[in-house]
Amino acid sequence: MRAFAELFMAIDQTTKTTVKTEALARYFETAPDDDRLWTIALFSGRRPKRAVNTTQLREWAAERAGLPLWLVEESYPIVGDLAETIALILPPPTEVAEPSLSSLLEELLTLPRRDIEDRKARILAQWDRLDETGRFLSNKLITGGFRIGVSRKLMTRALALATGQDEAALALRLMGDWTPQSTTWHDLVESPDPQEDESRPYPFYLAYQLDGTPEDLGPPDDWLAEWKWDGIRGQLILRGGSHHVWSRGEELTTDRFPELARATDFLAPGHVFDGEIVAWDGSQPMPFNTLQQRIGRKTVPKKLLREAPVVLLAYDLLEAGGEDLRDAPFSERRARLDALLANLPDDAPVRRSPSLAFDSWEALAETRATARERRAEGVMLKRLDAPYLSGRKKGDWWKWKLDPLSVDAVMIYAQQGHGRRANLFTDFTFAAWNGNELVPFTKAYSGLTDAEFDRITNWVRRNTLQRFGPVRQVRPELVFEIAFEGIQPSPRHKSGLSLRFPRMARWRHDKPAQEANTLDDLRALLEAYG
């Protein structure tokens, strides 16, 4: 457990990917097999379910610490994390022991089957033998709230560094329905999978954001334009009679999009497509929030498969007949893609992403302005003579996105942040007018400077009307411009809508609350772009 705690602290205290990767690799090189296996499970989302609710934990911690419950409740929002709050208030352990990570987790798995008094006794005993960091991590695992800034991609890269194995091969082995109880370190990590070579993707080529005007790129005849779809970038690999789907983060997502398996009915083996996975209504993409319902699910219910079917809108052909085409100019790759997909039936799960005709940059700008009506984020520009490179390279691929949508909204609730901002009010609820009533419609916590958060915190403390636990209702006076990428209906919200990627674009010192936008304004945006 100590080695895992040291790994957690090393990762939690840095934002540098290289430092995180090296720390993980060192851990994978030296930790016991069972602990390494559980670490892979935790970092790939296979966390134990909550064993005890947080109310019980707070009560037991207050009892063990000899503190009134109200003091624990008041301490929580100051610290900003319940697991850390409990770790800080508990008395020193009677005798520090170091259980292994695997033994601690295996005991946690038994808790849901035990009666409440037995659970309490075991958790108190666990607290009594762990130091502060061990208690913090144990509490995170008990509540099912273990999160850390490590993607599956980063974890797989570190595992490859530690074991000397191929990263893509490891990614294939780590997918699927496995648990630390159903496999071993050797079987999961060290035993080769016969499909590894067939499933291997190509490194993705990434575009730069075009911040200026396209006139700087030279003659329009040198470029192909296409929609920048609002979906999930992916590679569809057809080799050896099977198919594999990889996300842009080089995560194997085959099981999440079973519709794409039908590509083998229409296309021969030996082809690799680069494109965008979108929810499809038969004639055009559906809103991103429809696709979003499927993101993160290991299995997709039949009802959701019917309501949000997906297709791959292919815009590049990286392999044909087993031949690597990446060094060929884009114009050639695109021509071969168009010829390959031109005669597929309408129900095929792979479709061509259409190119956009334009004879001047002005004409393309007019087309780009209609992107939201097409459920697109803007347009892509690709130089016709460009090869398919890897990573983000400047010069040949550009994304020319639309400016975000925005409205002016009134702040009505405030809550303190977490981590280094635990003493500042940074999380806000915003409302729009519906007649004389302010109706909440979104939350936002990013977009402002530390100095602005300082000023808002002072204002909140002077203008609090009521408190609801960690949340404060404030005077409805401050107005902020809220920028967002999309808007969709949401019956779960009082406003009847929700925003995609909301953030505070600026503090509108110049605008009184009465001049903020209305719910009708938001409904008009929903009608136009939802």
C-alpha positions in Angstrom: 0.0 0.0 0.0 2.9 2.4 0.7 4.2 2.0 -2.8 0.8 2.8 -4.2 0.4 5.8 -1.9 3.8 7.1 -3.0 2.7 6.6 -6.7 -0.5 8.5 -6.0 1.2 11.4 -4.4 3.8 11.6 -7.2 1.1 11.7 -9.8 -1.2 14.1 -7.9 1.5 16.7 -7.4 2.4 17.2 -11.0 0.7 18.2 -14.3 3.6 16.9 -16.5 2.8 13.9 -18.5 6.4 12.7 -18.6 6.7 12.8 -14.8 3.4 10.8 -14.4 4.6 8.2 -17.0 7.9 7.7 -15.3 6.4 7.3 -11.9 3.9 4.8 -13.2 6.6 2.9 -15.0 8.8 2.7 -11.9 5.8 1.3 -9.9 5.0 -1.3 -12.6 8.6 -2.4 -12.6 8.8 -3.1 -8.8 5.3 -3.7 -7.3 4.0 -7.2 -6.6 1.9 -8.8 -9.4 -1.4 -8.6 -7.5 -0.9 -4.9 -6.7 0.1 -4.1 -10.3 -3.0 -5.9 -11.6 -5.2 -3.9 -9.2 -3.5 -0.7 -10.2 -4.3 -1.3 -13.9 -7.9 -2.0 -12.9 -8.2 1.2 -10.9 -6.6 3.4 -13.6 -8.8 1.8 -16.3 -12.0 2.5 -14.5 -12.6 -0.8 -12.9 -13.1 0.6 -9.4 -15.0 -1.3 -6.7 -18.5 -0.1 -6.1 -19.3 2.1 -3.1 -19.2 -0.1 0.0 -20.4 2.5 2.6 -22.4 5.8 2.1 -20.7 9.1 2.9 -23.2 9.9 5.7 -22.1 6.7 7.6 -18.4 7.5 7.0 -18.8 11.1 8.4 -20.6 9.7 11.5 -18.0 7.0 12.1 -15.1 9.4 11.6 -16.7 12.0 14.1 -17.2 9.2 16.6 -13.6 7.9 16.3 -12.1 11.4 16.4 -14.3 12.4 19.4 -15.7 15.4 17.5 -19.2 16.7 17.1 -20.7 15.8 13.7 -21.4 19.5 12.9 -17.7 20.3 13.2 -16.9 17.5 10.7 -19.6 18.8 8.4 -18.2 22.4 8.6 -14.6 21.2 8.0 -15.5 19.3 4.8 -16.1 22.4 2.5 -13.0 24.1 3.9 -10.8 21.1 3.0 -12.7 20.5 -0.2 -12.6 16.6 -0.1 -14.4 14.3 2.3 -11.8 11.5 2.1 -9.0 14.0 3.0 -11.2 15.6 5.7 -11.6 12.2 7.5 -7.9 11.4 7.1 -7.0 14.7 8.7 -9.3 14.5 11.8 -8.7 10.9 12.8 -6.3 10.3 15.7 -2.9 8.8 14.9 -3.0 5.1 14.2 -2.4 2.8 17.2 0.0 0.7 15.2 0.9 1.5 11.5 0.6 -1.6 9.4 1.1 -1.8 5.6 -1.5 -4.0 4.0 -1.0 -4.6 0.3 -3.2 -2.7 -2.1 -4.7 -6.0 -3.3 -5.5 -7.3 0.2 -7.2 -3.9 1.1 -9.3 -4.0 -2.1 -10.2 -7.6 -1.7 -11.5 -6.9 1.8 -13.5 -3.9 0.5 -15.2 -6.1 -2.0 -16.6 -8.2 0.8 -18.1 -5.2 2.7 -21.4 -4.9 0.7 -22.3 -8.5 1.8 -21.7 -7.7 5.5 -24.1 -6.2 8.1 -23.6 -2.5 9.0 -21.9 -3.2 12.3 -19.4 -5.5 10.7 -18.7 -3.0 8.0 -18.1 -0.3 10.6 -15.8 -2.5 12.7 -13.7 -3.4 9.6 -13.4 0.2 8.4 -12.4 1.5 11.9 -9.8 -1.3 12.1 -8.5 -0.2 8.7 -8.2 3.4 9.8 -6.4 2.3 13.0 -3.6 0.7 11.0 -3.1 3.2 8.2 -1.2 6.5 8.1 -2.8 9.7 6.8 -2.1 9.1 3.2 -3.2 5.5 3.4 -6.5 6.5 5.1 -7.1 9.1 2.4 -6.7 6.5 -0.4 -8.7 3.9 1.6 -11.6 6.4 2.0 -11.5 7.2 -1.8 -11.8 3.5 -2.5 -14.5 2.9 0.1 -16.7 5.6 -1.4 -16.1 4.6 -5.0 -14.7 8.1 -5.6 -11.1 7.2 -6.6 -10.1 9.5 -9.4 -6.7 10.6 -10.6 -5.3 12.5 -13.5 -4.2 9.5 -15.5 -5.8 8.5 -18.7 -5.9 4.9 -19.9 -3.6 5.9 -22.7 -1.0 7.3 -20.3 -1.3 4.2 -18.1 -0.8 1.9 -21.1 2.2 3.9 -22.2 3.8 3.6 -18.8 3.1 -0.1 -18.8 4.8 -0.4 -22.2 7.8 1.5 -20.9 8.0 -0.8 -17.8 7.6 -4.1 -19.7 9.3 -3.3 -23.0 6.1 -4.4 -24.8 4.3 -2.7 -27.7 1.8 -0.1 -26.5 -0.9 -0.9 -29.1 -0.6 -4.6 -28.2 -1.0 -3.8 -24.5 -4.1 -1.7 -25.2 -5.7 -4.6 -27.0 -5.0 -6.9 -24.0 -6.4 -4.4 -21.5 -9.8 -4.1 -23.2 -12.6 -6.4 -22.6 -14.5 -7.8 -19.6 -11.8 -8.7 -17.1 -11.3 -8.2 -13.4 -8.4 -8.8 -11.0 -10.3 -11.8 -9.8 -10.7 -13.3 -13.2 -7.1 -13.0 -14.5 -3.5 -12.8 -13.5 -0.7 -10.3 -14.3 1.0 -12.9 -16.5 -2.2 -13.7 -18.5 -3.2 -10.1 -18.9 0.1 -8.3 -19.6 2.7 -10.9 -20.6 0.7 -13.3 -22.8 0.5 -12.2 -26.4 -2.9 -11.9 -28.1 -3.0 -13.4 -31.6 -5.0 -10.4 -32.9 -2.4 -7.8 -32.0 -0.9 -7.3 -35.4 -4.3 -7.2 -37.1 -5.7 -4.6 -34.7 -2.7 -2.2 -34.7 -3.8 1.4 -35.6 -1.7 4.1 -37.3 -0.8 7.2 -35.2 -3.4 9.9 -35.7 -2.6 13.0 -37.6 -3.9 16.1 -35.7 -4.9 19.5 -37.0 -4.0 23.0 -35.7 -6.7 25.6 -35.0 -6.8 28.3 -37.6 -6.9 31.5 -35.6 -6.4 33.9 -38.4 -8.0 34.0 -41.9 -7.6 31.3 -44.6 -6.2 33.8 -47.0 -2.9 33.3 -45.3 -2.8 29.7 -46.6 -2.4 30.6 -50.2 -4.6 29.7 -53.2 -7.8 27.9 -52.4 -7.1 25.5 -55.2 -4.4 23.9 -53.1 -6.9 22.8 -50.4 -9.8 20.5 -49.8 -12.4 21.6 -47.3 -14.8 19.3 -45.4 -17.1 19.6 -42.4 -15.5 19.4 -39.0 -18.0 17.0 -37.5 -19.1 17.1 -33.9 -18.4 13.4 -33.0 -15.6 11.1 -31.9 -12.5 10.8 -34.1 -11.7 7.1 -34.8 -9.9 4.6 -37.0 -11.8 1.6 -38.3 -9.5 -1.3 -39.0 -10.6 -4.1 -41.3 -8.0 -6.9 -41.3 -8.1 -10.7 -41.2 -11.8 -10.9 -41.4 -12.3 -8.9 -38.1 -12.7 -5.2 -37.2 -11.3 -2.9 -34.6 -12.1 0.6 -33.6 -9.6 3.0 -32.0 -10.3 6.4 -30.6 -8.1 9.5 -31.2 -6.6 8.9 -27.7 -5.5 5.4 -29.1 -8.0 3.6 -26.9 -9.6 0.5 -28.3 -13.4 1.1 -28.4 -14.6 -1.7 -30.6 -17.1 -3.0 -28.1 -18.8 0.4 -27.7 -19.8 0.7 -31.3 -21.1 -2.8 -32.4 -22.8 -1.3 -35.5 -19.4 -0.9 -37.1 -18.9 -4.6 -37.2 -21.2 -4.7 -40.2 -18.4 -2.9 -42.2 -17.0 -6.4 -42.9 -20.2 -7.2 -44.8 -19.5 -4.5 -47.4 -15.7 -4.0 -47.4 -12.8 -6.4 -48.0 -10.1 -7.0 -45.4 -6.9 -4.8 -45.6 -8.5 -1.4 -45.2 -8.0 1.3 -42.5 -10.3 4.3 -42.4 -9.8 7.6 -40.5 -13.0 9.4 -39.7 -15.6 10.7 -37.3 -18.0 8.4 -35.4 -21.4 10.2 -35.1 -24.9 9.3 -34.1 -26.9 9.1 -37.4 -30.6 9.5 -38.0 -30.5 8.1 -41.6 -29.7 11.4 -43.4 -27.6 13.5 -41.1 -25.7 13.5 -37.8 -27.7 13.7 -34.6 -26.8 16.2 -31.9 -23.6 15.4 -29.9 -25.6 14.9 -26.7 -27.3 11.9 -28.4 -23.9 10.3 -29.0 -22.7 11.3 -25.6 -25.2 8.9 -24.0 -23.0 6.1 -25.4 -19.6 7.5 -24.3 -18.1 5.7 -21.4 -20.5 2.7 -21.5 -18.8 -0.7 -21.6 -22.0 -2.2 -23.1 -24.7 -0.4 -25.0 -28.4 -1.3 -24.2 -30.5 -2.3 -27.2 -32.8 0.6 -26.6 -29.8 3.0 -27.0 -28.6 1.2 -30.1 -32.0 1.9 -31.6 -32.2 5.6 -30.5 -28.6 6.5 -31.2 -27.1 4.4 -34.0 -23.7 5.3 -35.2 -21.8 5.5 -38.5 -18.3 6.3 -39.4 -18.0 9.4 -41.6 -14.7 8.5 -43.3 -12.5 11.3 -44.6 -9.2 9.5 -45.1 -8.0 6.1 -46.3 -4.8 5.0 -44.6 -4.5 1.4 -45.9 -6.0 -0.3 -48.9 -5.5 -3.9 -49.9 -2.9 -4.1 -47.1 -0.9 -1.3 -48.6 0.1 1.6 -46.3 -1.1 4.8 -48.1 0.1 7.4 -45.7 3.0 8.7 -47.8 0.7 9.2 -50.8 -0.7 12.8 -51.3 -4.1 13.5 -49.7 -5.7 14.0 -53.1 -4.8 10.4 -54.1 -5.9 8.9 -50.7 -9.2 10.9 -51.0 -9.9 9.7 -54.5 -9.4 6.1 -53.6 -11.6 6.6 -50.5 -14.4 8.1 -52.7 -14.1 5.3 -55.2 -14.2 2.6 -52.5 -17.3 4.0 -50.7 -19.2 5.5 -53.6 -21.5 2.5 -54.3 -22.1 1.3 -50.7 -25.8 1.0 -49.8 -27.4 3.6 -47.5 -27.5 1.2 -44.6 -23.7 0.6 -44.6 -22.1 1.7 -41.3 -19.3 3.6 -43.2 -20.1 6.7 -45.2 -18.1 9.3 -47.1 -17.6 12.6 -45.4 -18.4 15.0 -48.3 -15.9 17.5 -49.5 -17.1 21.1 -49.8 -17.0 22.9 -53.1 -15.6 26.5 -53.1 -13.8 28.7 -55.5 -12.7 31.5 -53.1 -12.1 31.9 -49.4 -15.1 34.2 -49.2 -17.3 31.5 -50.6 -16.0 29.0 -48.0 -16.6 31.4 -45.2 -20.2 31.6 -46.2 -20.4 27.8 -46.2 -18.7 27.7 -42.8 -21.3 30.0 -41.3 -23.9 27.2 -41.9 -21.9 24.6 -40.0 -24.2 24.4 -36.9 -27.2 23.7 -39.1 -25.2 20.7 -40.4 -24.4 19.6 -36.8 -20.8 20.5 -37.5 -18.3 22.6 -35.5 -16.8 24.4 -38.5 -14.7 23.2 -41.5 -11.5 21.3 -41.9 -8.8 22.4 -44.4 -6.4 19.9 -45.8 -3.6 20.5 -48.3 -4.1 18.3 -51.3 -0.5 17.3 -51.7 0.0 16.5 -48.0 1.0 13.0 -46.7 -0.6 11.6 -43.6 1.8 12.4 -40.8 1.6 11.6 -37.1 0.8 13.8 -34.1 0.1 17.5 -34.4 2.1 19.1 -37.2 1.5 22.7 -38.4 1.0 23.6 -42.0 -1.1 21.0 -43.9 -4.2 20.4 -41.7 -6.2 23.2 -40.1 -9.5 23.3 -38.2 -11.5 26.5 -38.8 -14.1 26.3 -36.0 -17.1 28.5 -35.5 -17.0 31.0 -32.6 -18.7 29.7 -29.5 -22.3 30.6 -28.7 -22.8 32.9 -25.8 -25.4 34.5 -23.5 -25.3 36.9 -20.5 -26.5 35.3 -17.3 -26.9 36.2 -13.7 -25.0 34.4 -10.9 -27.4 33.1 -8.2 -25.4 30.4 -6.4 -21.7 30.0 -5.4 -19.7 27.2 -4.1 -16.1 26.9 -3.0 -13.7 25.0 -5.3 -11.3 22.2 -4.6 -7.6 21.7 -4.2 -5.6 24.9 -4.4 -8.9 26.9 -4.8 -10.6 25.3 -1.8 -10.8 28.7 0.0 -12.2 30.5 -3.1 -15.7 30.6 -4.5 -15.1 29.3 -8.1 -18.2 27.1 -8.9 -21.2 29.1 -9.9 -24.8 28.6 -11.0 -26.2 31.0 -13.6 -29.8 31.9 -14.4 -31.8 33.6 -17.2 -34.9 35.6 -16.9 -38.4 34.0 -17.4 -40.6 37.0 -16.9 -39.7 38.4 -13.5 -38.2 35.1 -12.3 -34.6 34.0 -12.6 -34.4 30.3 -13.7 -31.1 28.5 -13.3 -29.8 26.9 -16.5 -26.1 26.1 -16.2 -23.1 25.8 -13.9 -19.6 27.0 -14.8 -16.3 27.1 -12.9 -13.6 28.0 -15.5 -12.6 30.9 -17.7 -11.7 33.6 -15.1 -8.3 34.6 -13.6 -7.3 34.0 -10.0 -7.5 37.7 -9.3 -11.1 37.7 -10.6 -12.0 34.7 -8.4 -10.5 36.6 -5.4 -12.7 39.6 -6.1 -15.8 37.4 -6.5 -15.0 35.5 -3.3 -15.0 38.7 -1.3 -18.2 39.8 -3.0 -19.9 36.5 -2.2 -19.0 36.7 1.4 -20.6 40.1 1.7 -23.7 39.3 -0.4 -24.8 35.8 0.8 -28.6 35.5 1.3 -28.8 31.9 2.4 -26.7 28.8 2.9 -27.5 25.3 1.7 -24.6 23.2 3.0 -21.6 24.2 1.0 -23.7 26.3 -1.5 -24.5 29.9 -0.9 -27.4 31.8 -2.5 -26.2 35.3 -3.4 -27.8 38.6 -4.4 -28.7 38.3 -8.1 -26.5 41.2 -9.2 -23.4 39.9 -11.0 -23.6 39.2 -14.8 -21.2 37.0 -16.7 -21.0 36.1 -20.4 -21.3 32.4 -20.6 -19.7 30.8 -23.7 -20.7 27.3 -24.8 -20.3 24.9 -27.8 -23.8 23.5 -28.0 -27.3 23.5 -26.5 -29.7 20.6 -26.1 -33.1 19.9 -24.5 -32.9 18.4 -21.0 -36.1 17.4 -19.1 -34.0 16.9 -16.0 -33.4 20.7 -15.7 -36.0 23.3 -14.7 -35.0 25.4 -17.7 -35.6 22.5 -20.0 -32.2 22.7 -21.6 -28.5 22.2 -20.9 -25.3 23.6 -22.4 -22.2 21.8 -23.7 -18.8 23.0 -22.4 -20.1 26.1 -20.6 -17.4 28.5 -19.3 -17.2 32.1 -18.2 -16.0 34.2 -21.1 -15.9 37.4 -19.1 -17.4 39.3 -16.1 -19.8 41.9 -17.5 -19.1 44.8 -15.1 -21.0 47.0 -17.6 -24.3 45.2 -17.6 -27.0 45.2 -14.8 -28.8 42.0 -14.0 -32.0 43.2 -15.6 -30.3 43.2 -19.0 -29.2 39.6 -18.9 -30.6 37.2 -21.4 -33.9 35.5 -21.1 -35.0 31.8 -21.2 -36.7 32.7 -24.5 -33.3 33.7 -25.9 -31.9 30.3 -24.9 -35.0 28.5 -26.4 -34.4 30.3 -29.7 -30.8 29.0 -29.7 -32.1 25.6 -28.9 -34.6 25.8 -31.8 -31.8 26.9 -34.2 -28.9 24.7 -33.1 -30.3 22.0 -30.8 
